[in-house]
């Protein structure tokens, strides 16, 4: 890189990390004000847990959600200063091509996007394990999702479970059926029914009570074995407590490899409910790519010297960011609830704003 490239890159990264620090402090203050009652109530967390278990992991998580916005503000902030000081005029007047000035911007955007990509896929999910454990324990104590009635799952091509109802407070269920099929998966071989099922040891050791076992026989009727209601058996089966009791924020704790594995397992078992996880998987790659788009938009806006200076540059940048965020939320919501494929729902805003970024760059003052 030449001296000019290093000069612009230094201003770029310096502005970006200053804004990250500033908004991190603001985020902590706002979040602490919202959760202070949970922190100081009887039986709440210690000061050590609040600082080390929660906020040291909260800061990377909250920043990862708005990294692209930080980047746009940083680009507009320092670029408008360059334009106000007529530094762009001096650069172009000395023979530097307008598009050549984009090189240090793209280098800086690549660095930030690389950090964001690695954080989204690996670093943030690992740090979220501690954060979400804290939140689930002290703040969001009832953020459970999933079916509590008429639960049905296949654990293999020849084995499936059915549970009429389940109570997460005592980890007990009613009207349980354990159905086995032959190798074709079409004909039932046996059906074991239990009036009650109780978790003994997490994740999948259960006590079955009120058992009635029906085995397919070669004769005209099935062989039926029934036990008294007081009798029970303790067994380990392919029904896991995590299939029945799920936290709403568990996707935040999974690396991308774990997300993909989880999605595949859920589909194989016929459980469904994977759209939120698929959206999260694609979002982790789409957000870093948006940094390049917003860098081009910020450069196109702020490189133009205009009356009002940085204030108008920031207003235009924030307005475009608001439109981008709205479109991103709308399309992902449509993917989860409206049938739009997750990949398309997540990437549509990037595709559309890529066109906007190129158009603005071509029309930018040179």
N, C-alpha and C positions, 0 to 999 in steps of 0.2 A: 504494500500500500504506500501511496505517496503521502507527503506531509498533509495535504488538504484532506485526504481520506481519513487519516488518523485524527485530525482536528474535528471533523464532523462526527466521526464515530465516538470520540471521547465525549462530545457534547450530548450525543444521542444516549449513550449508556448512562452517563451521569444524571441526565434528566429522568431517565426511566427509573433508576434505582432510588432516586430522591422521591419520586412520586409513589413508588411502592412503599417506602418507609413511612411517608406521610399518611397514606391511606391505611396502612397497617395499624398505625397508632389510632386513627379515627375509628377503624372497625372494632378494635379492642374496647375502646371507650363506649361505643354504642352497644356492643354486645354485652359488656359488663353491666351497663345500666338496665338492660332488658332482663338479665338473669340474676341480678343481685339478690332477689328474694329466694331463689333456689339455692344460692351459695350460702346464705346465712341462716336458713331455717334449721331447726333441730334435726340432727342426724345428717346434715349436709356435708359437703366435702371439706377437707382441710385446705389451708392456704397453699400448701405444697402441691396438692392434687390440682387445685385450680390453675396454678401457674405452670407446673411441669407437665401434668397429664392433659390439661385442656388447652391453655392458650399457646403453648409452644407448638401444638399440633393444629390449633385453630387458625393461626396466622398463615401457614402454607396453604391450608385448604381454602380459606376465603379468598386469598390472592389468586389461586389457580382458577377460580370462577370468573374473575374479571381481569385477567392478564391482558387480553386484547384491548380492553378499554384503557388500561394503564399505558399501553404502548401508543395508542392514538393520542392520548393527552400529552405524552412525552414528545412525540414527533411534532405535534402542533406547537407545543410550548417552545422548544428550542429553535424550530425552523422559523417561526414567526419572529423570534429575536434576530435571527440572521437576516431575514427580509427587512425588518425595521431598521437595522444598522447598515443597510445597503450592501451587505457582504455578498449577497447573490449577484448584485449588479457588478461588483468588483470581480467576482469569479468568472462570470460570463464575459465581462469586458476584457478579460485576459485570455480568452480563447477556450475556456472550459465549456464543453457541451452541456446543455441543460440535463439531458438524460444521463450523462456521465456522472453527474452529481448524485444519481440514485445509487451508485455502487456502495458507498459506505452505509447508506440506509438499508440496503438489502443485506449487507454483512451483519449489521446490528440486528435486523429483524430475524436473520437466521440463528444468531446466538440466542436471542430471546425465545424464538419458537422451539429451538432444541431443548432449552431448559424446561419450557412448558410441556413439550411432548414427553420427555422423560419423567417429569413430575406427574403428569396425568396418568401415565400408564403404570408406573412402578412406585415412585417415591411417595406421592400423596396417599394412595391406598394403604400403604404400610403404616404411615403415620396416623391414618384415620382409625386404625384398630383401637388405639388408646383413646382417641378423642370420642369416638362413638360409644365406647364402653362407659366413659364418664358421662356423656349426655344421656344414654339410656338409663343409667343408674340414678342420676340426680335431677335431670331436667325433663326429658321426654320419656316418662315412665310407662306410657301406654301407647306407644307408636307401633302397634302390632298390625300386620296385614295378613291376608290369606283367608281361606275358607274354614269356618268352624262347623259347618254342617255339610253332609253329603260329600265327603271327601273321597276321591277315587284316584288311585295311582297304580301304574304297572311298574313292577320292579324288574321284570324280564319278559321276554316274549311268551313265557308259559306261566307267569305268576302275577297276580294283581291283588290289591287290597281295596276294601270299601269300609268306610266309617260313617255312620249316620250323624253322629254329633260328637263334638270334642270341647272340653272346658279347659282352657289354658291355666286357670287358677289352681286346679288340683291335678292337672295333667291326666285326666281320665276321659275315656270316650265310651260311647254306647253303640250297641248293634254293629259289631265288627264282623267282617267276612274276609276270609283268606281263601282265595280261589286259585286253583291250579288247573292248567290245561295240558293236553298232550303236546307232542313235539310239533304238530301242525299249528297249534295255537287256536284251533277251532272248536275242539270238544273239551268239555270239562272233565277232569279226572277226579277232583275232590273239592269239597267246599267245607271249610271249618268256620262255624259261626260261634261268636261269643257275645253274651249280653253286655259284658263290660270289659274294658281294657284299661289297664293302669300302668303308667310308666314307673318302673322300679329304679332303673339307673340309666342316665343319659349316655348315649343318644338313642339306643334302640333295644333296650331290654325291657320286656313288658310282662305283666301278669294278666292272663286271660281267665275270665270267670264265666260260669254258665255256658259250658262248651257243648256244642252239638256238631259232630263230624259226619259228613255224608260222603261216601266213597262210591264211585261208579263201579258197578259189578257187571259181570257178564250175563247175569240172569235178567228177569223181568223187573226187578226192583233194586234200588240201591241199598248198600249196607250203611246203616245209620247207627252211630254210637253217640249216646247222650250221657252227660255227667250231671250230677246233682248241682243245683245252684250254688251250694256252698263250696264245691270243688273248684280247683283252679290249677293252672300250670304256669310256670315261669319259663320264658323262652326269649331268645334273641331272633328278631325277624327283620325283614328289609324295610320296615316302616320306621322312619327316624322322626324324633321330636322336632327337628328343624324343618320337616315337611309341613308340620302343623302350626308351629309357632315361629313366625318370621318377623324380623324387624324391618321397618320401612326404609331404614338407611343402610341396610346390609350391603347394598351394591357399592357403597363408598369404600368398603373395606377390601374389595377384591381387586387384585391386579388384573390387567387385561387378559392374561392367560387364564386366570381363575374365572373371570367372567365368561370367556368363551367355553371353558369346560362346564361351567354351571349351566349355561344356556343349552348346550348339547344334551346334558343329562336330563334337564327338565323336559325337553322335547321328546327324548327317548322314553321317558316315563309317562308321557301324555298329560303332564300337569299343566302345561301352558303358563301364562303369566310371565312371559319372558320379554315382552315388548319394552318395558322400562329398562331392562338390563341391556337389550340390544341398542337402544337409543344411547345409553351411557357409553357403551363400547365405541360407537361411531363418533360420539361427541368428543371423546378424548383425542381423536386425531383431527377433527374438524376445527376445534378451537385454535390449536397452534397454527394451522394454515391460515386462519382469519387474520393473524398478525401481519402477514404479508399484504393482505388486501387493505387493511386499515392503515398500514404504513404508506402505501401508494396514495390513499385518499388524504391522509394527513399532509403528506408532502405537496400534493396538488393544491390543497386549500391554503396552506401556510406559506408557500413559497411566493405567493402573490402579495406584493406590498399594497395595502389598502387602508383607507381611512378607518380609524377605529382599532387598527393593529391587532394585537393578540386577542383582545376581547371578542371581536367578531370571528376570528379564526376558531377560538374555543367554542363559541356558540354554534357555528356551523358543524364543527367536528362532533360535538356532543349530540346535536340533533340527528346527524347521520348515524351515530352510534346507537341512539335510542331507537331509530327505525330498524337498524340491524338486529338489535336485541329483541325487539318486538317480533320481527319476522322469525327469528330463531325459536323463540318460545312458542309462537303460533304453530310453526311447522312441526316441532317436536310433539306438541300436544295433539296435533292432528295425526301424527304417527301412532301415538299411544291409544287414542280414542277414536280415530276416524278411518283407520285402515290403510293409511299411507305407509309404504315400506320404510323401515327405520333409516336405512342408508340415505334414501332420497329426502326424507323429512329433515335429517340433520344437515345434509350438504346443500340443499336448495338455497338457503341464504348466502352461502359462500359462492355458489355459481352466479347468482344474480348480482351480488355486490362485486364480483370480479369484473363483470361487464361495466358496472358503474365506475369502478376504480380505473379501468383502462380508458374509458371515455373522459373522465376528469383529468387524467394525466395527459391525454392528447390535447385537451382544451386549456391546459394550464398555461399561465403567462410565462413566456420564454424570453 
